[in-house]
Amino acid sequence: MAASDPQPAFAFKVEIDGFAGAAFARVHLPRLERDAIRYRSGSDPGEAPRLLPGLLRLGECVLERVVLPGENDFFNWMSTAQGGAQARRNVAVTLLDETGQPVRQWKLRNAIPVVLEWSLLDVSLSSVLVETLHLAVEAVTVEAV
């Protein structure tokens, strides 16, 4: 692949501490947004305020996967978090190139489940059941590998 070709987004793997080989159909990575602190000193001659970088706000990571028989680990994780027990896990999302080699990795630290939902059950549809897990995260790092 030439250096100017964009990176495809369809080949990736997700690793979650404590889960063995979970396969995902879709991942929405967390949005990073920084507050801007506006201030103006009384002696500033300009009309516009100065800006300082404020706190970083992290959106949720959303993982979607097909439900397989016997898998109940997301529900169990959500139940553990509900009971107040230690439910923090680290998550790594690795983007792969066309040969399966890692090219970029997002590391999500101390993720906790905040929403768990399933797709619609409908006899008129010919579709599979999809499980969607929303994670709140404390920190995100991105590495080019």
mmCIF file of the C-alpha atoms, coordinates in Angstrom:
data_MODEL
# 
_entry.id   MODEL 
# 
loop_
_atom_site.group_PDB 
_atom_site.id 
_atom_site.type_symbol 
_atom_site.label_atom_id 
_atom_site.label_alt_id 
_atom_site.label_comp_id 
_atom_site.label_asym_id 
_atom_site.label_entity_id 
_atom_site.label_seq_id 
_atom_site.pdbx_PDB_ins_code 
_atom_site.Cartn_x 
_atom_site.Cartn_y 
_atom_site.Cartn_z 
_atom_site.occupancy 
_atom_site.B_iso_or_equiv 
_atom_site.pdbx_formal_charge 
_atom_site.auth_seq_id 
_atom_site.auth_comp_id 
_atom_site.auth_asym_id 
_atom_site.auth_atom_id 
_atom_site.pdbx_PDB_model_num 
ATOM 1   C CA . MET A 1 1   ? 0.000   0.000   0.000  1.00 0.00 ? 1   MET A CA 1 
ATOM 2   C CA . ALA A 1 2   ? 1.372   3.431   -0.915 1.00 0.00 ? 2   ALA A CA 1 
ATOM 3   C CA . ALA A 1 3   ? 2.048   5.835   1.951  1.00 0.00 ? 3   ALA A CA 1 
ATOM 4   C CA . SER A 1 4   ? -0.672  8.180   0.687  1.00 0.00 ? 4   SER A CA 1 
ATOM 5   C CA . ASP A 1 5   ? -3.465  5.579   0.752  1.00 0.00 ? 5   ASP A CA 1 
ATOM 6   C CA . PRO A 1 6   ? -5.950  6.017   3.608  1.00 0.00 ? 6   PRO A CA 1 
ATOM 7   C CA . GLN A 1 7   ? -6.142  3.363   6.305  1.00 0.00 ? 7   GLN A CA 1 
ATOM 8   C CA . PRO A 1 8   ? -9.176  1.064   6.005  1.00 0.00 ? 8   PRO A CA 1 
ATOM 9   C CA . ALA A 1 9   ? -11.323 0.855   9.142  1.00 0.00 ? 9   ALA A CA 1 
ATOM 10  C CA . PHE A 1 10  ? -12.839 -2.621  8.705  1.00 0.00 ? 10  PHE A CA 1 
ATOM 11  C CA . ALA A 1 11  ? -10.004 -4.737  10.158 1.00 0.00 ? 11  ALA A CA 1 
ATOM 12  C CA . PHE A 1 12  ? -9.563  -4.413  13.905 1.00 0.00 ? 12  PHE A CA 1 
ATOM 13  C CA . LYS A 1 13  ? -9.421  -6.399  17.111 1.00 0.00 ? 13  LYS A CA 1 
ATOM 14  C CA . VAL A 1 14  ? -10.607 -5.581  20.615 1.00 0.00 ? 14  VAL A CA 1 
ATOM 15  C CA . GLU A 1 15  ? -9.003  -6.905  23.774 1.00 0.00 ? 15  GLU A CA 1 
ATOM 16  C CA . ILE A 1 16  ? -10.677 -6.483  27.156 1.00 0.00 ? 16  ILE A CA 1 
ATOM 17  C CA . ASP A 1 17  ? -8.986  -7.538  30.388 1.00 0.00 ? 17  ASP A CA 1 
ATOM 18  C CA . GLY A 1 18  ? -10.651 -10.720 31.575 1.00 0.00 ? 18  GLY A CA 1 
ATOM 19  C CA . PHE A 1 19  ? -12.439 -11.572 28.302 1.00 0.00 ? 19  PHE A CA 1 
ATOM 20  C CA . ALA A 1 20  ? -11.138 -14.261 25.994 1.00 0.00 ? 20  ALA A CA 1 
ATOM 21  C CA . GLY A 1 21  ? -11.384 -13.558 22.274 1.00 0.00 ? 21  GLY A CA 1 
ATOM 22  C CA . ALA A 1 22  ? -14.488 -11.391 22.052 1.00 0.00 ? 22  ALA A CA 1 
ATOM 23  C CA . ALA A 1 23  ? -15.220 -10.584 18.382 1.00 0.00 ? 23  ALA A CA 1 
ATOM 24  C CA . PHE A 1 24  ? -16.911 -7.283  17.585 1.00 0.00 ? 24  PHE A CA 1 
ATOM 25  C CA . ALA A 1 25  ? -18.791 -6.113  14.504 1.00 0.00 ? 25  ALA A CA 1 
ATOM 26  C CA . ARG A 1 26  ? -18.553 -2.392  15.254 1.00 0.00 ? 26  ARG A CA 1 
ATOM 27  C CA . VAL A 1 27  ? -16.594 -0.104  17.591 1.00 0.00 ? 27  VAL A CA 1 
ATOM 28  C CA . HIS A 1 28  ? -17.300 3.568   18.217 1.00 0.00 ? 28  HIS A CA 1 
ATOM 29  C CA . LEU A 1 29  ? -14.178 5.016   19.791 1.00 0.00 ? 29  LEU A CA 1 
ATOM 30  C CA . PRO A 1 30  ? -14.603 7.664   22.492 1.00 0.00 ? 30  PRO A CA 1 
ATOM 31  C CA . ARG A 1 31  ? -14.754 11.295  21.490 1.00 0.00 ? 31  ARG A CA 1 
ATOM 32  C CA . LEU A 1 32  ? -12.129 13.544  23.082 1.00 0.00 ? 32  LEU A CA 1 
ATOM 33  C CA . GLU A 1 33  ? -13.229 17.088  23.785 1.00 0.00 ? 33  GLU A CA 1 
ATOM 34  C CA . ARG A 1 34  ? -11.375 19.768  25.714 1.00 0.00 ? 34  ARG A CA 1 
ATOM 35  C CA . ASP A 1 35  ? -13.020 22.681  27.487 1.00 0.00 ? 35  ASP A CA 1 
ATOM 36  C CA . ALA A 1 36  ? -11.750 26.137  26.610 1.00 0.00 ? 36  ALA A CA 1 
ATOM 37  C CA . ILE A 1 37  ? -11.354 28.469  29.585 1.00 0.00 ? 37  ILE A CA 1 
ATOM 38  C CA . ARG A 1 38  ? -11.992 32.041  28.526 1.00 0.00 ? 38  ARG A CA 1 
ATOM 39  C CA . TYR A 1 39  ? -10.532 34.855  30.539 1.00 0.00 ? 39  TYR A CA 1 
ATOM 40  C CA . ARG A 1 40  ? -9.716  38.497  30.187 1.00 0.00 ? 40  ARG A CA 1 
ATOM 41  C CA . SER A 1 41  ? -7.501  40.604  32.383 1.00 0.00 ? 41  SER A CA 1 
ATOM 42  C CA . GLY A 1 42  ? -8.818  44.039  33.272 1.00 0.00 ? 42  GLY A CA 1 
ATOM 43  C CA . SER A 1 43  ? -5.857  45.643  31.508 1.00 0.00 ? 43  SER A CA 1 
ATOM 44  C CA . ASP A 1 44  ? -6.219  43.667  28.238 1.00 0.00 ? 44  ASP A CA 1 
ATOM 45  C CA . PRO A 1 45  ? -6.817  46.116  25.379 1.00 0.00 ? 45  PRO A CA 1 
ATOM 46  C CA . GLY A 1 46  ? -8.364  43.498  23.054 1.00 0.00 ? 46  GLY A CA 1 
ATOM 47  C CA . GLU A 1 47  ? -12.046 42.758  22.670 1.00 0.00 ? 47  GLU A CA 1 
ATOM 48  C CA . ALA A 1 48  ? -11.746 38.966  22.567 1.00 0.00 ? 48  ALA A CA 1 
ATOM 49  C CA . PRO A 1 49  ? -10.920 36.897  25.649 1.00 0.00 ? 49  PRO A CA 1 
ATOM 50  C CA . ARG A 1 50  ? -7.762  34.827  25.922 1.00 0.00 ? 50  ARG A CA 1 
ATOM 51  C CA . LEU A 1 51  ? -8.063  31.046  25.983 1.00 0.00 ? 51  LEU A CA 1 
ATOM 52  C CA . LEU A 1 52  ? -6.544  28.409  28.223 1.00 0.00 ? 52  LEU A CA 1 
ATOM 53  C CA . PRO A 1 53  ? -6.937  24.647  27.725 1.00 0.00 ? 53  PRO A CA 1 
ATOM 54  C CA . GLY A 1 54  ? -9.336  23.215  30.301 1.00 0.00 ? 54  GLY A CA 1 
ATOM 55  C CA . LEU A 1 55  ? -10.351 19.735  31.341 1.00 0.00 ? 55  LEU A CA 1 
ATOM 56  C CA . LEU A 1 56  ? -10.497 16.896  28.827 1.00 0.00 ? 56  LEU A CA 1 
ATOM 57  C CA . ARG A 1 57  ? -13.892 15.226  28.526 1.00 0.00 ? 57  ARG A CA 1 
ATOM 58  C CA . LEU A 1 58  ? -14.064 11.689  27.180 1.00 0.00 ? 58  LEU A CA 1 
ATOM 59  C CA . GLY A 1 59  ? -17.083 10.265  25.415 1.00 0.00 ? 59  GLY A CA 1 
ATOM 60  C CA . GLU A 1 60  ? -18.181 6.663   25.712 1.00 0.00 ? 60  GLU A CA 1 
ATOM 61  C CA . CYS A 1 61  ? -16.722 3.743   23.790 1.00 0.00 ? 61  CYS A CA 1 
ATOM 62  C CA . VAL A 1 62  ? -19.494 1.671   22.180 1.00 0.00 ? 62  VAL A CA 1 
ATOM 63  C CA . LEU A 1 63  ? -18.901 -1.987  21.335 1.00 0.00 ? 63  LEU A CA 1 
ATOM 64  C CA . GLU A 1 64  ? -21.324 -4.026  19.221 1.00 0.00 ? 64  GLU A CA 1 
ATOM 65  C CA . ARG A 1 65  ? -21.207 -7.767  18.730 1.00 0.00 ? 65  ARG A CA 1 
ATOM 66  C CA . VAL A 1 66  ? -23.407 -10.656 17.656 1.00 0.00 ? 66  VAL A CA 1 
ATOM 67  C CA . VAL A 1 67  ? -24.775 -12.667 20.575 1.00 0.00 ? 67  VAL A CA 1 
ATOM 68  C CA . LEU A 1 68  ? -23.509 -16.255 20.595 1.00 0.00 ? 68  LEU A CA 1 
ATOM 69  C CA . PRO A 1 69  ? -25.009 -19.135 22.615 1.00 0.00 ? 69  PRO A CA 1 
ATOM 70  C CA . GLY A 1 70  ? -23.562 -19.395 26.108 1.00 0.00 ? 70  GLY A CA 1 
ATOM 71  C CA . GLU A 1 71  ? -21.982 -15.914 26.156 1.00 0.00 ? 71  GLU A CA 1 
ATOM 72  C CA . ASN A 1 72  ? -23.173 -13.781 29.026 1.00 0.00 ? 72  ASN A CA 1 
ATOM 73  C CA . ASP A 1 73  ? -19.960 -11.967 29.968 1.00 0.00 ? 73  ASP A CA 1 
ATOM 74  C CA . PHE A 1 74  ? -21.168 -8.423  29.180 1.00 0.00 ? 74  PHE A CA 1 
ATOM 75  C CA . PHE A 1 75  ? -24.268 -8.931  31.333 1.00 0.00 ? 75  PHE A CA 1 
ATOM 76  C CA . ASN A 1 76  ? -22.112 -10.345 34.126 1.00 0.00 ? 76  ASN A CA 1 
ATOM 77  C CA . TRP A 1 77  ? -19.717 -7.374  33.877 1.00 0.00 ? 77  TRP A CA 1 
ATOM 78  C CA . MET A 1 78  ? -22.637 -4.946  33.971 1.00 0.00 ? 78  MET A CA 1 
ATOM 79  C CA . SER A 1 79  ? -24.103 -6.752  37.002 1.00 0.00 ? 79  SER A CA 1 
ATOM 80  C CA . THR A 1 80  ? -20.758 -6.646  38.810 1.00 0.00 ? 80  THR A CA 1 
ATOM 81  C CA . ALA A 1 81  ? -20.535 -2.900  38.252 1.00 0.00 ? 81  ALA A CA 1 
ATOM 82  C CA . GLN A 1 82  ? -24.117 -2.456  39.478 1.00 0.00 ? 82  GLN A CA 1 
ATOM 83  C CA . GLY A 1 83  ? -23.282 -4.225  42.728 1.00 0.00 ? 83  GLY A CA 1 
ATOM 84  C CA . GLY A 1 84  ? -20.531 -1.703  43.465 1.00 0.00 ? 84  GLY A CA 1 
ATOM 85  C CA . ALA A 1 85  ? -17.738 -4.241  43.079 1.00 0.00 ? 85  ALA A CA 1 
ATOM 86  C CA . GLN A 1 86  ? -14.530 -3.387  41.284 1.00 0.00 ? 86  GLN A CA 1 
ATOM 87  C CA . ALA A 1 87  ? -15.554 -3.471  37.625 1.00 0.00 ? 87  ALA A CA 1 
ATOM 88  C CA . ARG A 1 88  ? -12.807 -1.431  35.933 1.00 0.00 ? 88  ARG A CA 1 
ATOM 89  C CA . ARG A 1 89  ? -11.091 -3.056  32.966 1.00 0.00 ? 89  ARG A CA 1 
ATOM 90  C CA . ASN A 1 90  ? -8.576  -1.887  30.405 1.00 0.00 ? 90  ASN A CA 1 
ATOM 91  C CA . VAL A 1 91  ? -9.563  -2.101  26.739 1.00 0.00 ? 91  VAL A CA 1 
ATOM 92  C CA . ALA A 1 92  ? -7.294  -2.062  23.684 1.00 0.00 ? 92  ALA A CA 1 
ATOM 93  C CA . VAL A 1 93  ? -8.665  -1.449  20.189 1.00 0.00 ? 93  VAL A CA 1 
ATOM 94  C CA . THR A 1 94  ? -6.094  -2.239  17.503 1.00 0.00 ? 94  THR A CA 1 
ATOM 95  C CA . LEU A 1 95  ? -6.507  -1.220  13.863 1.00 0.00 ? 95  LEU A CA 1 
ATOM 96  C CA . LEU A 1 96  ? -5.005  -3.750  11.432 1.00 0.00 ? 96  LEU A CA 1 
ATOM 97  C CA . ASP A 1 97  ? -3.679  -3.295  7.901  1.00 0.00 ? 97  ASP A CA 1 
ATOM 98  C CA . GLU A 1 98  ? -4.641  -5.541  4.973  1.00 0.00 ? 98  GLU A CA 1 
ATOM 99  C CA . THR A 1 99  ? -2.018  -8.122  6.023  1.00 0.00 ? 99  THR A CA 1 
ATOM 100 C CA . GLY A 1 100 ? -3.319  -8.269  9.611  1.00 0.00 ? 100 GLY A CA 1 
ATOM 101 C CA . GLN A 1 101 ? -0.476  -6.251  11.121 1.00 0.00 ? 101 GLN A CA 1 
ATOM 102 C CA . PRO A 1 102 ? -1.270  -3.594  13.755 1.00 0.00 ? 102 PRO A CA 1 
ATOM 103 C CA . VAL A 1 103 ? -0.948  0.013   12.593 1.00 0.00 ? 103 VAL A CA 1 
ATOM 104 C CA . ARG A 1 104 ? -2.668  1.998   15.377 1.00 0.00 ? 104 ARG A CA 1 
ATOM 105 C CA . GLN A 1 105 ? -3.887  1.239   18.859 1.00 0.00 ? 105 GLN A CA 1 
ATOM 106 C CA . TRP A 1 106 ? -6.303  3.003   21.198 1.00 0.00 ? 106 TRP A CA 1 
ATOM 107 C CA . LYS A 1 107 ? -5.816  2.125   24.855 1.00 0.00 ? 107 LYS A CA 1 
ATOM 108 C CA . LEU A 1 108 ? -8.811  2.831   27.080 1.00 0.00 ? 108 LEU A CA 1 
ATOM 109 C CA . ARG A 1 109 ? -7.950  2.817   30.774 1.00 0.00 ? 109 ARG A CA 1 
ATOM 110 C CA . ASN A 1 110 ? -10.316 1.892   33.601 1.00 0.00 ? 110 ASN A CA 1 
ATOM 111 C CA . ALA A 1 111 ? -13.435 1.311   31.505 1.00 0.00 ? 111 ALA A CA 1 
ATOM 112 C CA . ILE A 1 112 ? -16.706 0.614   33.278 1.00 0.00 ? 112 ILE A CA 1 
ATOM 113 C CA . PRO A 1 113 ? -19.965 -0.513  31.640 1.00 0.00 ? 113 PRO A CA 1 
ATOM 114 C CA . VAL A 1 114 ? -22.706 2.125   31.757 1.00 0.00 ? 114 VAL A CA 1 
ATOM 115 C CA . VAL A 1 115 ? -25.267 0.868   29.189 1.00 0.00 ? 115 VAL A CA 1 
ATOM 116 C CA . LEU A 1 116 ? -26.034 -2.626  27.910 1.00 0.00 ? 116 LEU A CA 1 
ATOM 117 C CA . GLU A 1 117 ? -28.717 -3.130  25.284 1.00 0.00 ? 117 GLU A CA 1 
ATOM 118 C CA . TRP A 1 118 ? -29.855 -5.683  22.728 1.00 0.00 ? 118 TRP A CA 1 
ATOM 119 C CA . SER A 1 119 ? -31.317 -5.311  19.271 1.00 0.00 ? 119 SER A CA 1 
ATOM 120 C CA . LEU A 1 120 ? -35.031 -5.630  18.629 1.00 0.00 ? 120 LEU A CA 1 
ATOM 121 C CA . LEU A 1 121 ? -36.604 -9.087  18.855 1.00 0.00 ? 121 LEU A CA 1 
ATOM 122 C CA . ASP A 1 122 ? -39.009 -9.267  15.917 1.00 0.00 ? 122 ASP A CA 1 
ATOM 123 C CA . VAL A 1 123 ? -40.437 -12.350 14.184 1.00 0.00 ? 123 VAL A CA 1 
ATOM 124 C CA . SER A 1 124 ? -40.759 -10.450 10.901 1.00 0.00 ? 124 SER A CA 1 
ATOM 125 C CA . LEU A 1 125 ? -37.000 -9.789  10.665 1.00 0.00 ? 125 LEU A CA 1 
ATOM 126 C CA . SER A 1 126 ? -34.364 -12.215 9.493  1.00 0.00 ? 126 SER A CA 1 
ATOM 127 C CA . SER A 1 127 ? -31.488 -10.835 11.514 1.00 0.00 ? 127 SER A CA 1 
ATOM 128 C CA . VAL A 1 128 ? -29.185 -11.847 14.332 1.00 0.00 ? 128 VAL A CA 1 
ATOM 129 C CA . LEU A 1 129 ? -29.319 -10.567 17.893 1.00 0.00 ? 129 LEU A CA 1 
ATOM 130 C CA . VAL A 1 130 ? -26.775 -7.796  18.487 1.00 0.00 ? 130 VAL A CA 1 
ATOM 131 C CA . GLU A 1 131 ? -25.503 -6.807  21.918 1.00 0.00 ? 131 GLU A CA 1 
ATOM 132 C CA . THR A 1 132 ? -24.310 -3.218  22.453 1.00 0.00 ? 132 THR A CA 1 
ATOM 133 C CA . LEU A 1 133 ? -22.147 -2.193  25.402 1.00 0.00 ? 133 LEU A CA 1 
ATOM 134 C CA . HIS A 1 134 ? -21.360 1.429   26.267 1.00 0.00 ? 134 HIS A CA 1 
ATOM 135 C CA . LEU A 1 135 ? -18.215 2.037   28.314 1.00 0.00 ? 135 LEU A CA 1 
ATOM 136 C CA . ALA A 1 136 ? -17.205 5.124   30.267 1.00 0.00 ? 136 ALA A CA 1 
ATOM 137 C CA . VAL A 1 137 ? -13.415 5.499   30.302 1.00 0.00 ? 137 VAL A CA 1 
ATOM 138 C CA . GLU A 1 138 ? -10.980 7.446   32.466 1.00 0.00 ? 138 GLU A CA 1 
ATOM 139 C CA . ALA A 1 139 ? -8.172  7.900   29.937 1.00 0.00 ? 139 ALA A CA 1 
ATOM 140 C CA . VAL A 1 140 ? -7.379  7.309   26.264 1.00 0.00 ? 140 VAL A CA 1 
ATOM 141 C CA . THR A 1 141 ? -3.986  7.000   24.621 1.00 0.00 ? 141 THR A CA 1 
ATOM 142 C CA . VAL A 1 142 ? -3.375  6.512   20.898 1.00 0.00 ? 142 VAL A CA 1 
ATOM 143 C CA . GLU A 1 143 ? -0.230  4.861   19.547 1.00 0.00 ? 143 GLU A CA 1 
ATOM 144 C CA . ALA A 1 144 ? 0.938   4.357   15.974 1.00 0.00 ? 144 ALA A CA 1 
ATOM 145 C CA . VAL A 1 145 ? 2.497   0.868   15.890 1.00 0.00 ? 145 VAL A CA 1 
# 
